[in-house]
């Protein structure tokens, strides 16, 4: 089950993805919902006895697809025609989803970032899993030497299944590029993996995670950092910094300077990019954005030290 989940690409590439596997049809059927949570963008799973088709909105089941084509578009077209059992099919109700129940020990034993992501989709270690759409794991280069740790997914991150893709994430990408960094070569994650919010009309308003929620999620971040073993950890905001350092943090006192971490790597605290979006005037935004870029440039320079 976990092996199948580890085969599923993340959502960085929004184009159709084809996953070829030898798993039995019953196992694939049991993982349909989990796979859609792992990758909300479209995919096809091909196995000898099962075709599972997800178009980003619904999944449908069909028999095995005999197609040796190397053209993903041809495979998707064939899968679309053969996978016809959907929500209106009487067979649908016979599918029994199977979930993992990871605890802290399971998390700590994860040997890879892919297995960590495969387990995290079933995380129930705090109550945030209920209202949130999905777990949002970290993404990026699995051999990255620098990791950026934010607070939690926002509304767009929760929907898209990716960290730092909303307005704050777009600002972060621009600042990182200006600082000489490359998001594709970094690892981007959050201290808390579920979106905490309160509904207000048709909107979901961000709520800051509390200490209990940060602590509950700490095994995921700790194992991410252990597996990745980065040289530099950039903590974006007070929640990310508190989660990494294990203590209360005042960003204004601790930002913009290297902090030795227990594993021998280097930490650096700076503001969360959402802080820049909340500033009331253009002068403040320009001044603080410049300081933010300077902090990111300092972190990137530390990689060469």
Phi, psi and omega per residue, in radians:
X1 nan -0.857 3.139
X2 -1.175 -0.602 3.115
X3 -1.062 -0.735 3.103
X4 -1.100 -0.767 3.118
X5 -1.073 -0.653 -3.133
X6 -1.170 -0.386 3.113
X7 -1.320 -0.362 -3.043
X8 -1.309 2.111 3.096
X9 -1.133 2.740 3.045
X10 -1.375 -3.041 -2.962
X11 -1.688 0.263 -3.138
X12 -1.091 -0.680 3.061
X13 -1.675 1.933 -3.055
X14 -1.338 -0.150 -3.132
X15 -1.212 2.792 3.100
X16 -0.932 2.366 3.074
X17 -2.080 2.461 3.129
X18 -1.977 2.166 3.134
X19 -1.946 2.059 3.093
X20 -1.735 2.279 -3.093
X21 -2.543 2.824 3.099
X22 -1.857 0.151 -3.087
X23 -1.141 2.687 3.136
X24 -1.198 2.690 -3.090
X25 -1.073 -0.649 -3.114
X26 -1.108 -0.699 3.124
X27 -1.177 -0.759 3.126
X28 -1.059 -0.790 3.130
X29 -1.016 -0.706 -3.084
X30 -1.210 -0.291 -3.064
X31 -1.866 0.120 -3.060
X32 -0.989 -0.869 -3.106
X33 -1.155 -0.704 3.134
X34 -1.124 -0.702 -3.140
X35 -1.168 -0.651 3.083
X36 -1.169 -0.572 3.048
X37 -1.211 -0.688 -3.139
X38 -1.124 -0.699 -3.130
X39 -2.370 1.696 -3.114
X40 -1.203 -0.364 3.133
X41 -1.449 2.859 -2.893
X42 -1.137 2.588 3.102
X43 -2.789 2.858 3.022
X44 -2.279 2.301 2.984
X45 -1.811 2.185 3.138
X46 -1.979 2.240 3.068
X47 -2.446 2.854 -3.113
X48 -0.963 -0.592 -3.071
X49 -1.997 0.037 -3.064
X50 -2.623 2.435 2.897
X51 -2.051 2.175 3.103
X52 -2.038 2.146 -2.984
X53 -2.072 2.162 3.117
X54 -2.199 2.075 -3.090
X55 -1.742 0.196 -3.105
X56 1.671 -0.179 -3.137
X57 -2.174 -0.714 -3.131
X58 -2.587 2.726 3.051
X59 -1.949 2.601 -3.142
X60 -2.360 2.641 -3.040
X61 -1.975 2.609 3.066
X62 -2.705 3.063 3.096
X63 -1.219 3.033 3.118
X64 -1.023 2.516 -3.100
X65 -1.856 2.044 3.099
X66 -1.581 1.647 -3.091
X67 -2.575 1.950 3.133
X68 -1.619 0.182 -3.094
X69 -1.105 2.492 3.061
X70 -1.629 -0.044 -3.114
X71 -1.568 1.935 -3.125
X72 -1.005 -0.601 -3.122
X73 -1.115 -0.679 3.111
X74 -1.179 -0.689 3.133
X75 -1.147 -0.745 3.137
X76 -1.090 -0.743 3.130
X77 -1.106 -0.744 3.124
X78 -1.155 -0.729 3.130
X79 -1.126 -0.678 3.132
X80 -1.069 -0.639 -3.098
X81 -1.382 -0.500 -3.048
X82 -1.641 -0.463 -3.125
X83 -1.598 1.664 -3.021
X84 -2.022 -0.177 -3.116
X85 -1.446 1.879 -3.121
X86 -2.155 -2.725 -3.020
X87 -1.093 -0.433 -3.132
X88 -1.567 0.058 -3.096
X89 -1.597 2.403 -3.085
X90 -1.115 -0.445 3.134
X91 -1.220 -0.386 -3.073
X92 -0.919 -0.747 -3.046
X93 -1.193 -0.205 3.139
X94 -1.479 -0.060 -3.119
X95 -1.407 2.229 -3.138
X96 -1.950 1.810 3.110
X97 -1.068 2.451 3.094
X98 -2.074 2.218 -3.113
X99 -2.052 2.685 2.977
X100 -1.462 2.886 3.087
X101 -2.325 1.212 -3.029
X102 -1.199 2.408 2.968
X103 -1.981 -3.085 -3.048
X104 -1.038 -0.643 3.140
X105 -1.189 -0.678 3.083
X106 -1.084 -0.727 -3.137
X107 -1.104 -0.847 -3.076
X108 -1.114 -0.434 -3.105
X109 -1.502 -0.025 -3.090
X110 -1.129 2.185 -3.071
X111 -1.502 -0.196 -3.062
X112 -2.583 2.844 3.087
X113 -1.174 -0.573 3.115
X114 -1.151 -0.739 3.125
X115 -1.205 -0.607 3.090
X116 -1.087 -0.786 3.114
X117 -1.118 -0.694 3.137
X118 -1.124 -0.600 3.090
X119 -1.364 -0.646 -3.003
X120 -1.099 -0.478 -3.111
X121 -1.079 -0.355 3.124
X122 -1.852 0.295 -3.094
X123 -1.103 2.279 3.079
X124 -2.316 0.556 -3.039
X125 -1.461 -0.066 2.949
X126 -2.635 3.034 -3.021
X127 -1.363 -0.123 -3.114
X128 -1.167 -0.350 -3.110
X129 -1.130 -0.448 -3.071
X130 -1.186 -1.037 -3.108
X131 -1.266 -0.501 -3.080
X132 -1.188 2.680 3.115
X133 -1.246 -0.711 -3.055
X134 -2.863 2.878 2.922
X135 -1.266 2.374 3.074
X136 -1.972 1.801 -3.139
X137 -1.460 3.001 3.072
X138 -1.215 2.859 3.099
X139 -2.579 2.810 3.083
X140 2.424 -2.659 -3.124
X141 -1.432 2.061 -3.116
X142 -1.176 -0.137 3.064
X143 -1.938 0.342 -3.100
X144 -1.068 2.517 3.073
X145 -1.733 -0.051 3.114
X146 -2.351 2.372 3.140
X147 -2.177 2.414 3.085
X148 -1.949 2.191 -3.063
X149 -2.023 1.971 3.086
X150 -1.675 -2.755 -3.069
X151 -1.580 -1.166 -3.072
X152 -2.808 2.874 3.038
X153 -1.134 2.609 2.995
X154 -1.734 -2.892 -3.085
X155 -1.039 -0.876 -3.102
X156 -1.205 -0.639 3.106
X157 -1.104 -0.713 3.128
X158 -1.110 -0.670 -3.119
X159 -1.339 -0.687 -3.066
X160 -1.566 -0.236 3.139
X161 1.257 0.480 -3.116
X162 -2.393 2.495 3.090
X163 -1.385 2.565 2.998
X164 0.987 0.973 3.054
X165 -2.117 -0.072 3.083
X166 -1.466 -2.856 -3.118
X167 -0.990 -0.759 3.112
X168 -1.145 -0.654 3.116
X169 -1.154 -0.663 3.112
X170 -1.153 -0.670 3.079
X171 -1.165 -0.708 3.092
X172 -1.044 -0.787 -3.140
X173 -1.032 -0.744 -3.134
X174 -1.140 -0.761 -3.142
X175 -1.165 -0.714 3.141
X176 -1.096 -0.742 3.110
X177 -1.110 -0.732 3.126
X178 -1.127 -0.531 3.135
X179 -1.410 -0.069 -3.138
X180 1.668 0.186 -3.136
X181 -1.648 3.022 -3.115
X182 -2.440 1.960 -3.096
X183 -0.984 -0.632 -3.101
X184 -1.131 -0.353 -3.137
X185 -1.738 0.017 -3.109
X186 -1.922 3.041 2.993
X187 -2.030 2.237 -3.065
X188 -2.037 2.227 -3.110
X189 -2.650 -3.091 3.113
X190 -2.331 2.722 3.092
X191 -1.168 -0.646 3.117
X192 -2.033 2.376 -2.969
X193 -1.734 -0.042 3.088
X194 -2.079 2.604 3.132
X195 -1.368 2.120 3.060
X196 -1.754 2.214 -3.052
X197 -2.707 2.926 2.920
X198 -2.127 2.374 3.114
X199 -1.286 2.441 3.075
X200 -2.478 1.725 -3.011
X201 1.158 -2.243 3.099
X202 -1.699 0.268 3.120
X203 -1.924 2.754 3.054
X204 -2.077 1.998 -3.025
X205 -1.654 2.164 -3.122
X206 -0.963 2.405 3.025
X207 -2.195 2.428 -3.118
X208 -1.212 2.293 3.093
X209 -1.159 2.550 -3.125
X210 -1.644 3.121 -3.044
X211 -1.102 -0.634 3.137
X212 -1.115 -0.749 -3.120
X213 -1.214 -0.671 3.100
X214 -1.128 -0.742 3.131
X215 -1.147 -0.730 3.135
X216 -1.061 -0.605 -3.095
X217 -1.541 -0.132 -3.026
X218 -1.038 -0.588 3.107
X219 -1.051 -0.592 3.141
X220 -1.138 -0.832 -3.137
X221 -1.172 -0.744 -3.135
X222 -1.056 -0.710 -3.129
X223 -1.292 -0.639 3.020
X224 -0.943 -0.855 -3.101
X225 -1.207 -0.609 3.131
X226 -1.164 -0.794 -3.122
X227 -1.198 -0.741 -3.096
X228 -1.267 -0.660 -3.104
X229 0.891 1.016 -3.106
X230 -1.275 2.730 3.039
X231 -1.403 -0.566 -3.094
X232 -2.283 2.312 3.036
X233 -2.037 2.040 3.113
X234 -1.727 2.135 -3.092
X235 -1.777 1.982 -3.049
X236 -1.656 1.649 3.113
X237 1.644 3.010 -2.984
X238 -1.195 -0.652 -3.122
X239 -1.173 -0.816 3.098
X240 -1.062 -0.729 -3.132
X241 -1.184 -0.750 3.135
X242 -1.115 -0.657 -3.131
X243 -1.164 -0.702 -3.116
X244 -1.325 -0.770 -3.036
X245 -1.469 -0.297 3.108
X246 1.235 0.494 3.140
X247 -2.736 2.979 3.067
X248 -1.205 2.504 -3.066
X249 -2.333 2.396 2.940
X250 -1.909 1.937 -2.997
X251 -1.022 -0.733 -3.079
X252 -1.086 -0.458 -3.136
X253 -1.539 -0.431 -2.968
X254 -2.020 -0.030 -3.098
X255 -1.302 2.824 2.944
X256 1.176 0.463 3.060
X257 -2.567 2.556 3.131
X258 -1.189 2.411 3.123
X259 -2.128 2.059 3.092
X260 -1.149 2.281 3.126
X261 -1.778 2.842 -3.011
X262 -1.093 -0.485 -3.118
X263 -1.515 0.107 3.123
X264 1.585 -0.048 3.122
X265 -1.543 -3.107 -3.081
X266 -1.930 2.361 3.048
X267 -1.963 2.653 3.061
X268 -2.527 2.248 -3.126
X269 -1.724 2.372 2.993
X270 -2.549 -3.076 -3.117
X271 -1.358 2.788 2.975
X272 -1.405 2.441 -3.104
X273 -1.044 -0.401 3.089
X274 -1.107 -0.489 3.074
X275 -1.025 -0.708 -3.116
X276 -1.149 -0.587 3.141
X277 -1.243 -0.398 -3.090
X278 -1.560 -0.136 -3.107
X279 -1.127 2.504 -2.923
X280 -1.408 -0.356 -3.047
X281 -2.443 2.790 -3.059
X282 -1.130 -0.606 3.139
X283 -1.093 -0.799 3.112
X284 -1.137 -0.717 -3.139
X285 -1.085 -0.748 -3.141
X286 -1.136 -0.788 -3.118
X287 -1.097 -0.831 -3.078
X288 -1.277 -0.548 3.076
X289 -1.137 -0.715 3.107
X290 -1.068 -0.734 3.102
X291 -1.139 -0.656 3.118
X292 -1.114 -0.800 3.112
X293 -1.079 -0.681 3.112
X294 -1.082 -0.719 3.097
X295 -1.103 -0.763 3.125
X296 -1.132 -0.661 3.105
X297 -1.124 -0.658 3.102
X298 -1.097 -0.735 -3.138
X299 -1.128 -0.732 3.140
X300 -1.147 -0.674 3.107
X301 -1.112 -0.556 -3.132
X302 -1.129 -0.393 3.106
X303 -1.123 -0.504 -3.106
X304 -1.569 -0.132 -3.071
X305 -1.353 nan nan
